[in-house]
């Protein structure tokens, strides 16, 4: 059993919804399966991040590459609209199918919590995104750009996001941030992508950079680790080697960017 704090934002229209989730008005006890992993909040600042992106309760949102659903657990109970989960294409191999199926099992395990989640497929390499064009208010993606770079499909990804968004819609993006001037090859290998490169990809697709935030910045991250970003928590790829040191750094330094699809 876990105590979770909620509030009714309609009673206080001047205060962003996600600050209410942090504030406290009504205490509700949820069953164990709906307990959210909050251990990463100190590095990921999920409610502040969604507030910065301008996510509102009545929006239809597309989360790209949700992985195990860490951010799904934040977004799903925070909106009344549909949360589309653009997960891996299960036809791309065993790893992708296992990840896809684990996520599907997760959302099917708790219809009350995940009742507004609709699973779909995103495959940048094959230019597949199974949602209707101009059907969502926001597209959100967290720490995924380096993966598309490795498959040489990053331009495809941003073009698909643009098509899915309604005119005036938001693209909210968080990504491990490289030092300026690093090569694209290095971005794919280390997981750290330069902010300039991300902004260029988005602008090429037609987006306008509306704002950036340092919510998820980490000045302790030197970005020169032997196993790239995966040297740091939560992966800690070196195992026990210098574990205390890398744990003390915390998760990676990250850019947090809000783009807008222009009104037509």
Secondary structure, DSSP 8 states (H G I E B T S, - for coil): -EEEEE--GGG-TTS-HHHHHHS-SEEEEE-GGG----TTHHHH-HHHHHHHHT--TT--EEEE--TTTTTHHHHGGG-SS-EEEEE--GGG-HHHHHHHHHHHHHHHT-HHHHTTEEEEEEEGGGTEE-S-TT-EEEEEEES-HHHHHHTT-HHHHHHHHHHHEEEEEEEEEEEEB--TT--HHHHHHHS-B-HHHHHHHHHHHTEEEEEEE-TT--TT--S--TTGGGGSTTT-TTTTTTHHHHHHH-S--EEEEEEEE---
